Amino acid sequence: MFTGIISVLGKVEKREGARLSIRAKIKKPDLGASIAINGVCLTVVATKNDVHDFEVGPETWSRTSLGALKPGARVNLETSLRMGDELGGHFVSGHVDAPSKILALAPWDKDFYRLRLELPGSLRRFVAEKGSVAVDGISLTVTEVGPSWLEIMLVPHTLSHTNLGGRKTGDRVNLEIDPLARYAVNAARTLRSRR
């Protein structure tokens, strides 16, 4: 479980077969530890000299934006939530619902940016204005929802401390809906079906 508060930015060192190597200055993780890379929960299989290796299966490569990563790409890292840690964002599972495309990333107001993302129809019912979503693992607040898109306002800190500061229109990102929204929608559907 994660919070969507990015611990550190890292860089892709290399990608060979099923192995993804990320260079990042984090406390040396235990083997088997869970770390979210761009919002995807991965398991540490090796770590040495600030390079952390993860094994990524074919399903994860194809169903997330990780498959498009190249050496040098900036990635968001978050270590897993521990009992007693502050929950600064929202509950994030690290199980990506869908890749999404940046439709627009443009200035909104002084130092603030508007991020518009495509929203798959299957996820539309889980997303609400002022609700939470995770984009590349970053806990963000939805400012507007359209029929096939959602918008978020990015504050300067998010732009400077996450990989969104280097993104552009057309880039692919990972989208995870708020798991509490999923449970609420499913509970409401179950109640309606029992009437």
N, C-alpha and C positions, 0 to 999 in steps of 0.2 A: 504494500500500500504506500502511496505517495501523497504529497500535498499540492503539487504543481508549482512549488516555489523552487526555482532552479538554483542548485548549489554552485555550479561552476560551468563555464564554457570549456569545451574540449575541442580537439581537432582529430579528424580521422587520420590515423597513421598509415594504415593499409587495410585492404580487404582481399583475402585469399580464400577462395572456396567458401566454406561455411564460417570462417573466422573473420571477425571484425575487431580491429585494434584501434583503440582510442587513447590519445595522449591527453592527460588531464592531471592537474595538481589537486588530488584529493587524498585524504587519509587512506593509507593502504588498506583496501578492502579484503575481507576474508574470502577465500575461494568458496564459491557457492553463493556469495552474497548477491542480492538483487539490486540492480542499478537501472534507472530509467534513462534511455538514450533517445532523445527526441520523443519522449513519451512512451517508448516501448520498453517494457520490463524485460531485461536481459540478465543472464547469470554470468558472474565473473568466473572464468576458467583459468586465468593466469594473470599475474600482475608483476611488473618489474620496472624500476626506474621511471615511474609515472606513466607507463604504458599498460593499459588494461585490456585484456582479450576477452571476447565474448563469442560464443557459438550461436549462429543465427540459422534457423531452419528455413527450408524453401518456402513454407507458408508465410513466415514473417517477412522474408525478402519481397515476396510478391504482393502481400496485402497491406504493406506499410510503405512509407517513403524511404525507408532504409535502403531499399534496393537501388535507389538513385545516388547514394552517397559515393563520393570519390575522395581520394587522399587530399587532405588539406581542408575539407569541408568543416565548418564550425557546427558543433552539436551541443545540445543542452544535456546536462547531466544532473540527476537528482538521486541521492542515496535514499534507501527505503526509510519509511517512518518508523520510529521506535516509540515504545510506550513512554509517555511523559513529554514527547516532543511537542512543540507548538504547532498547531494546525493553522497555518497562516493563509492557505489558499482554500481548496476544497478537496474532498476525497477523490483521489485519482488512482485507478487500479493498475495502469500501465498496459491495459489490454485495449489496443486501438480499435475503434469502431469502423473507421474508414479513412483512406487517404483523401485529402481534399486539395483543391487548387486555389491559389491566391488569385482572386479576380481583380482586386485593386488594393494598392498600398500607397496612400497619398496623404499629404499634409492635411490636417484637420483644423488645427489652431496652432498658435506658437508652440513649437516643439512636440506637439501631439500629432499622432497619425491615425487615420482610419484604415482598418484592415477589413476587407470584404472577402469572404471565403465561400466557395460552393458548398451547399448543404444537400447531401443525398436525401431523396424523398423518404427513405426508410428511417431516417433520423429526425425528420422535421418535427414529429410530435413530442420529442424529448427536449427540444430547445425552446426557451422562452426569453423574452426581453428581461434583462436584469438577472437572468440565470447564469450558471457557470458552464464553461466548456474548457477542455484542455487542448491547446494547439501546440504540437511538438512538445507536449508535456508541461506547458505553461498554463497555470490556472488564470483564466481570463473571464471577464464579465461581458455578456452579450448586450449590446446597445440597441440592436434592431434585428428583426428577422423578416425575411422576404419569402416568397414561395419556394425559391431554390437557392437561397443564400442567407448568410448571417453576417452581421457587422460587429466589430469590436473597436473600441478606442484604445490605442496603445500610448501609454505614458512614457516620458523620456527614459525612466529607469529600465523599463522592459526592453526598449530599443537598444540601450547600451549594455545590458547585462544578459541578453539572450541572443539566440541566432536570428531572431526576427529583425534585428537591426541591419542585417546583411541580405535580407530576402527581397524579392522583386515579383511583380506580377507574372503569373504563369508557373511559379515555383510550386512544388508539391509539399504538403505538410501532413502531419498525422492529426486526426481529429478523434477525441474521445469525449462522449457526452458525460454529463454528471451522473454517476451511478445512482444517486438518490432520486434523480428525475426518472430514471428507468424503472426503479422500484415503485415510485408513486404512480406512474402511468400503468404499469402492469397490475398494481393493486386495484386501481380504479376500474380497469377492464374486467378483472375477476369479479368485483362487486356487481358490476352491471350485468355480467353473464349469469349471476345467481338470482337475479330478480325475475 
